[in-house]
Amino acid sequence: MENFVVSARKYRPKGFEEVVGQAHITTTLQNAIENDHLAQALLFCGPRGVGKTTCARIVAKMINDAEGEDAIDLSLNIFELDAASNNSVDDIRNLIDQVRYPPQSGKYKIYIIDEVHMLSQQAFNAFLKTLEEPPSYAIFILATTEKHKVLPTILSRCQIYDFNRIQVADIANHLLKIAETEKIKTEEEALHLIAQKSDGALRDALSLFDLIVTFSSEAAVTYADTVSNLHILDYDVYFKLIGYFVEKNQSEALLLFDEILKNGFDGHEFIVGLANHFRNLMMCKDKATTQLLDVPSSVQTKYAEQANNCSLSFLMNGLNLLSRYDFEYKSRKNQRLHVEIALMKLTHLNALINVAQLEASTEKK
């Protein structure tokens, strides 16, 4: 049996052109290297799984022109330190001792320190002088997910690069390219769902993608398999509920919620998902805000159709009600009843709005 390599490692970018969703970072770094304007201390900060360490490795290879057979020799000039487990003063002193010796081959020695915010106060202080005035052949690249924990004295000595969360569309497109390379059948809705679940982290998306491929016996990524494996409520559940609210069908709405609970879903997640559905419908009421929906085009069409059947006052009042019930959920002893009351109110919301409008018109007359 061949050794399986996870997609996050197998498809790790080898050049800036392969990095997803960080054009502002890669363009700046590439121009700095080409024009010889690269600072000697860089700080890469941003959420997990967005390419900080990957970009650090690409920079390390580019500045030493590490290609082909030379890459093996020049890789000895790249030192990686995990500050989460090497956070003492002695670890930093050992690193400073290494910095004193120039590279045997190549132009630079590159030190990549991951999770730099985990260094102790004493380790930071020991590192300050070397970071401010390193030898001409040494470049430090620090990476962190928690910039606010890094000492201001360290920040002031570094050129700071802020990495963004990767957009859902960019992640979905990248997954599609990998699927085409691996000859895996996919569905657009499934890739979008994986991208949404990853919360802007490409590494998380690739891990979920591998999971769904392994789950399917036919090595395919389908929407049904993705919903089942990731334990996510289907879009159709919320579309059905809105239909029941419009039809004032209280019993069907409550029975559907009972089915959701029996399938093991959490009541709080259900309320949050329903509020998000109301929000998406409200975005569809205006063509200008339709682009704010992070859903596939087929699902976007369904939202547009359902939004036409709902008044703006119904959506705004429903969203306001769900926000309040979301806030109060954890403090309630009978949480199921709490959600059921919300569903009953939403079922009769249109009737209440009509009564209020009738009373308002009567008062005017």
N, C-alpha and C positions, 0 to 999 in steps of 0.2 A: 504493500500500500504506500502510495506517495505521501510525503509530508504535506499536510494542508497549510497554506499560508493565508492568514486573514487578509481581507481586501485592504484594510488600513495600512498594512505593511507592503503588500504586493504592489499597490498602486500609489505608494508614497511619491510625491512629486520630486523629480530629479533636476528640474529647472524652474525658473520663475514663471515661464509660460504655462506650466502645469498647475500652478497654485490657484485654487478656486476662491473667488470672492474677495481677494485682498489686493486689487489692482493698485490702490493708492500706496500700499506698502512696497509691493514688488517694483513698481515704476521708480519710486524714490531710491530704493536700494540699488537697482540696476544702474541708474544715472550716477549715483554716488561712486560706484565701483568703476564705471567707465571713465568718469572725470577725475578719479583719484581724490574724491572728497569724503571718503568714508571716515566717520569718527572712530576713535579707538575704544570707546565704551558705548555700547548700544543697549537699550532696554526694550524688550518686546513684551507688551502686556495686553491682556485680553482674555476672553473666556476660554474654557478648555476645548481642545479639538479643532482649533481654527487655523493652525499652521505655524505657530510660533517657533517650535523646535525645528520643524522642517525648513523654514526660511533661514534659520540660523545655520543649519548644515549646508544649505545651498550657498549662502554667503561665504562660508568657510572654504568651500570647494572653488568658488569663482575667483576669490582674491588670490588663490595659489595656483590658478589655472590647472586644477587637478582633473586631468582627463586620461583615459586609457590606462596604460601600465604605470604611468607616473602617479596615478591616483592612490595606488597602494602605498608608495613611499610617503607621499604628502599627507596621507591620512594620519600618520604618526604625529603630525603637527596640530591635530584637532583633539582637544581634551574636553570631555564632557563630565560634569560634576552634578550629581543630584543633591541639591542643598537640603532636601527633606531628610535625608539620612546622613549627610556629611555637613552638619551645621555648627560644628564647634570651632573654637579659635585654632586648634591644632590642624584641622583640615584646611583652613584658609592659609595658615602659615606654610604648610606643605606646598600649596598651590603657588604661593608667593616665591618660595625657593625654586620652583620649577621655572618661573617666569624669567629668572636671572640668566638662564642659558639660552642663547640664540638658536634658531632652527638649524638642523644639519643640512636639510634640503628645503627648497622653496623660500618664499619671502617672509611669510608670517607664521606665528603660532597663535592659534585661535582657542580661546577658553569659553566654552558654553556652560553656563551655570543655570540649571533648571530649578524652578520653584525657589527663586532667590529670596523671597519674603520669609522663608523658613529659617534663614540664618539668625543666629543669636545676636544680641546687641554687641557683645564683645567681638564676635566674628566680623560684623559690619565695620566696627571701629578699626580692626586690624587690616581690613581690606581697603579703607579709604584712600590712603596715600598712594598705593599701587594703582588704584583705579583712576586717580586724578593725573598721575604722571607715569604711565606705563612705558616700558622700552618701546622704541620705534617699531619693533617687529612683533609686538604683542597686541592682540585685539580681544576685548572682552565682550561677550554677548550674554546678557542676563535675560532670563524669561520668567514671567510671573503671571499668575491669574488674579493676584490681589495686590494691585499697585499701591493701594492706600496703606499697606503694611510695610512698605519699603521706606527706609529713613529718608527724609528730605535731603540730607547731605549726600546720599547715594544718587538720588534723582537728579540733583543739580550737576552731577559729574557725568551724566549719561545723555545721549541723544535718544529721545523717547519715541517709540513707534506704537501707536494704539491699533490693535487688531479688532475688526468688527465681527459680530455674529454673521454667519453666512446666510444669505437669503434663501428662502424655501425653493424658489425656482432654480437657483444656481445648484443647490444640492441635488434636486431632482434630475437636472440635466446631466450632472456628473455621474449619478447612479445609472442613468440610461446609457451613457457611453461605456461604462464598465460592463453592463449587462450585454451590450452588443458585442463587446470584445470577448466575453465569456460565453456568448451564444445562449443567453438565458432569456426566455420569454418574459415580458413584463407588461403590466397595465399602468397607464398614466396615473390613475387614481391611487394605486398602491404606492408608487414612488413618491407622490405628493404627501401621502399620509406618513410615510417613513421620514421624509424631510421635515414635516411639521413636528413629529414626535421627537426628533433629535435636538430641537431647540437651538438651531444655529450652529451646532457642532458637527462637522463633517465626519470626524472619527466615530461619533455615536451613530450617525446615519449608516456608515459602512458596516458597523457591527450589527445593527438591526437588519441590514440588507443580507448579510451572511446568514443570520438567524432564519430569515424567511425562506431563503434558498434551501437551507438544510431541512427546514420543516416540510417543504414540498417534495413529494416523491418524484415529480417530473422536472425538478430543477427549474421551476418557474415562480415568478413573483406576481401573484394575483391579489386583487383587492380583498376577496373573501378570506384568503389565507392570512393576509396582513392584519385584518380586523380581528380574526380569531386568535392569532398568535400574540399580538400586542395587547389584546383585551381592551379594545377601543369600541365605543358605541358608534354604530354606523350612522352616516348622514341621514339615511332613510328613516331612522327612528325619530329624529327631530322634525323631519318633513311631515311625517305622520301626525306627530303631536300638534304642530301648528294647524294642520288640517282639522283636527278634532276641536281645537280652540275656536277656529272660524265657524265650524258647524255647531258649536255649543254642545258637543258630545262629551259630557263629563265622565260617564261610566267607562267609555273606551280609553280615555286619557289615563284614568286611574288603573285600569287593567293592564295597560301597556307599561306603566311604571312598576306594577307588581311583577310583570315578566322580566323587566330589567333587573330588579333586585334578586329574583330567583336565579338569574344568570351570573350573579356574583359581582355586579357593578356597585360602586359606592354612590350613595345618595348625593353627597357633596359634589362629586365629579359630574354627576348628572345635571345638577343645577348650574354649575359653571359652564358645561357644554351647551345647555339650553340658552343661557344668557349670551354665549358667543354666537349661537344660531340667530337669535334676535338681532344681535349687532350686525351680522352679515346681511340679514334681510333689510335692515335700515340703510346699510351702505348701498344696496341695490335700488333704493328709492330715487337715487340721483346718479346719472350716468358718470358724472365726474368722480364720484367716490367708489365706483364699481371696481376700479383697479386696486383698491385696498384689500380685496379678498384674496387670501392665500389658498385658493382651491383650484382644482383642474377646471378646464373650460367647460366640460360636460356638467360638472356640479354647479358651476357658476350660472349656467342656463336655467337649472332647476331653481336656484335662488331667485333669479330675475322673474321667473314665472310665478313663484309663490309670493314674492314681494308685491306683485300687482294685485293680489287678492287680500292684502292686508293694508289697513290705513296707517298713516304715519303716527297718529295718536295712539293706536293700539300697540304699535311697536315700541314707542317711547315709554308709555306707561308700563308695558310688560317688562322692558329692560330695567326700569326703575324699581319695579316690584321684585324682580329676580336678584338685583344687586343687594337689596335690603335682606332678602331671605338667605342669600349667600353669606352675608356678614353675620347674621344671627344663628346660622346653622350649628356651629360647634357649641354654642351655649344652651341649646335645647336638649331636654332629656328624651323626649320622644321625637327623634329626628325624622322618622318615616312620616309621622303625622304632619310635621312641619312642611315637608315637601308636598304632601297631598293637599294641604291647605293652599299652597302656592298654585298647584295645578287647578284646583277648583276656582280660585280667584281669576286665573287666566282664562278659564273656560267662559266665565261670565263677564269678562272685562269689556268686550264689545257692547254688551247690553248696558253696562254701567255708563260707558262713554256716550251711548245714544241718549240715555236718560238725562245725563248732565247737559248735553247739547240742546235737548228739548226744553229743559228748565231755563237754560240761558236765553233761548229764543223767546220763551214765554215772558220772561222778565223784561226783555227789550220792548216787546209789544205793550 
